[in-house]
């Protein structure tokens, strides 16, 4: 059982009762995405909190990308809607890591794997160590860019 999923369901009920349209529609979408993840694959399974955080992270990323696309396309009201949804999802994600914290984790991982001086060949090794540590707390592409910078 996922305590986070139960919290999402309870908050959905609360937001419907308080007529909070943005929160209730966003939570509905997120819970649908979680259900889809549970039934994807060969057999249905109950997601753990970590799995739910993974789903939330990808949903938040979709909202950020859509907001940017709408803003670039001159559709401010749609961009604002996507940003509002991303803010609701962010309430359920672990606190984001700062750039300095990410850089420190990567430096430690490079030291731990002995990857210093190996250059880009060590990228996979370092990402393998860092990814579980930053899951749901930092943007993957930004992490990869920082790993490249430190290995480069």
ZAKE-883423 format. One record per residue (C-alpha): z, y negated, x negated. Coordinates in Angstrom, 1 decimal. Each point is the difference from the previous one (the first is absolute). Example, Ala and Ser with C-alpha at 12.3 -4.5 7.8 and 13.67 -1.06 7.14 Angstrom:
<nodes>
NODE      up   north    east
NODE     7.8     4.5   -12.3
NODE    -0.7    -3.4    -1.4
</nodes>
This chain:
<nodes>
NODE      up   north    east
NODE     0.0     0.0     0.0
NODE    -0.8    -3.5    -1.2
NODE     2.7    -2.6     0.6
NODE    -2.6    -2.7    -0.6
NODE    -2.2     1.4     2.7
NODE     2.9     0.0     2.4
NODE     0.7    -3.6    -0.9
NODE    -3.6    -1.0     0.6
NODE     0.1     1.7     3.5
NODE     3.3    -1.7     0.9
NODE    -1.3    -3.4    -1.2
NODE    -3.1     0.5     2.1
NODE     2.1     0.5     3.1
NODE     2.0    -3.1    -0.8
NODE    -3.1    -2.1    -0.6
NODE    -1.6     1.1     3.2
NODE     3.1    -0.9     2.0
NODE     0.1    -3.4    -1.7
NODE    -3.7    -0.5     0.6
NODE    -0.8    -0.5    -3.7
NODE    -3.7     0.7     0.2
NODE    -0.8    -0.2    -3.7
NODE     2.8     2.3    -1.1
NODE    -0.5     2.5     2.8
NODE    -3.8     0.3    -0.5
NODE     0.5     0.3    -3.8
NODE     2.7     2.7     0.3
NODE    -2.2     1.9     2.5
NODE    -2.9     0.0    -2.6
NODE     2.4     1.1    -2.8
NODE     1.5     2.8     2.1
NODE    -3.6     1.1     0.9
NODE    -0.9     0.1    -3.7
NODE     3.1     2.0    -0.7
NODE    -0.8     2.5     2.8
NODE    -3.6     0.3    -1.4
NODE     1.4     0.7    -3.5
NODE     2.3     2.7     1.5
NODE    -2.9     1.8     1.7
NODE    -2.5    -0.4    -2.8
NODE    -0.7     3.0    -2.1
NODE     0.2     3.7     0.8
NODE     3.3    -0.1     1.7
NODE     2.2    -2.6     1.7
NODE     3.1    -1.0    -1.9
NODE     2.9    -2.4     0.3
NODE    -0.3    -2.9    -2.5
NODE     2.9    -0.9    -2.3
NODE     1.1    -3.6    -0.5
NODE    -2.1    -0.1    -3.3
NODE    -3.1     1.1     2.0
NODE     0.7    -2.6     2.6
NODE     0.4    -2.7    -2.7
NODE    -3.4     1.2    -1.3
NODE    -1.6    -0.5     3.5
NODE     1.7    -3.4     0.3
NODE    -1.2    -1.1    -3.4
NODE    -3.6     0.8     0.8
NODE     0.2    -1.7     3.4
NODE     1.5    -3.1    -1.6
NODE    -2.8     0.1    -2.6
NODE    -2.7     0.2     2.8
NODE     1.6    -3.1     1.7
NODE     0.0    -2.0    -3.3
NODE    -3.6     0.9    -0.7
NODE    -1.0    -0.9     3.5
NODE     1.8    -3.3    -0.1
NODE    -1.8    -0.9    -3.2
NODE    -3.3     1.0     1.5
NODE     0.6    -2.0     3.2
NODE     1.2    -3.1    -2.0
NODE    -3.1     0.2    -2.2
NODE    -2.2     0.3     3.1
NODE     1.6    -3.2     1.5
NODE     1.8     1.9     2.8
NODE     3.5    -1.5    -0.5
NODE     1.5     1.3     3.3
NODE    -1.0     3.6    -0.8
NODE     1.4    -0.4    -3.6
NODE     3.3    -1.3     1.4
NODE     0.2     3.0     2.4
NODE    -0.5     2.5    -2.9
NODE     2.6    -1.9    -2.1
NODE     2.5     0.2     2.8
NODE    -0.6     3.7     0.3
NODE     0.4     0.4    -3.8
NODE     3.3    -1.9     0.3
NODE     1.3     2.4     2.7
NODE    -1.0     3.1    -2.2
NODE     1.7    -1.6    -3.1
NODE     3.3     0.1     1.9
NODE    -0.1     3.8    -0.3
NODE    -1.1     0.3    -3.6
NODE     2.3     0.0    -3.0
NODE     0.3    -3.3    -1.8
NODE    -3.0    -0.8    -2.1
NODE     0.2     0.0    -3.7
NODE    -0.6    -3.2    -2.0
NODE    -2.8    -0.1    -2.6
NODE     2.6     0.0    -2.7
NODE     1.7     3.1     1.4
NODE    -3.3     1.8     0.2
NODE    -0.9    -1.0    -3.6
NODE     3.4     1.3    -1.1
NODE    -0.5     3.4     1.8
NODE    -3.4     0.3    -1.6
NODE     1.3    -0.8    -3.5
NODE     2.7     2.7     0.5
NODE    -2.6     2.5     1.2
NODE    -2.3    -0.7    -3.0
NODE     3.0     0.6    -2.3
NODE     1.1     3.1     1.9
NODE    -3.4     1.6    -0.1
NODE    -0.7    -1.0    -3.7
NODE    -3.2    -1.6     1.2
NODE     0.3    -3.1    -2.2
NODE    -3.1    -0.3    -2.2
NODE    -2.0     2.6     2.0
NODE    -1.8    -2.7     1.9
NODE    -1.7     0.7     3.4
NODE     0.1     3.8    -0.5
NODE     3.7    -0.2     0.9
NODE    -0.6    -1.8     3.3
NODE     0.4     3.1     2.1
NODE     3.1     1.1    -1.8
NODE     1.7    -3.4     0.5
NODE    -1.1    -0.4     3.6
NODE     1.3     3.5     0.7
NODE     3.5    -1.2    -1.1
NODE    -0.1    -3.5     1.5
NODE    -1.6     0.8     3.5
NODE     3.0     1.9     1.5
NODE     2.4    -2.8    -1.2
NODE    -2.0    -2.8     1.6
NODE    -1.2     1.8     3.2
NODE     0.2    -2.4     3.0
NODE     1.5    -2.7    -2.2
NODE    -3.0    -1.3    -1.9
NODE    -3.8    -0.2     0.5
NODE    -1.7     2.9    -1.8
NODE    -3.0    -2.0    -1.3
NODE     2.4    -2.6    -1.5
NODE     2.0     2.8    -1.7
NODE    -3.2     1.5    -1.4
NODE    -1.1    -3.4    -1.3
NODE     3.3    -0.5    -1.8
NODE    -0.2     3.5    -1.5
NODE    -3.5    -0.8    -1.3
NODE     1.3    -3.3    -1.4
NODE     2.9     1.7    -1.8
NODE    -2.0     2.9    -1.3
NODE    -3.0    -2.2    -0.9
</nodes>
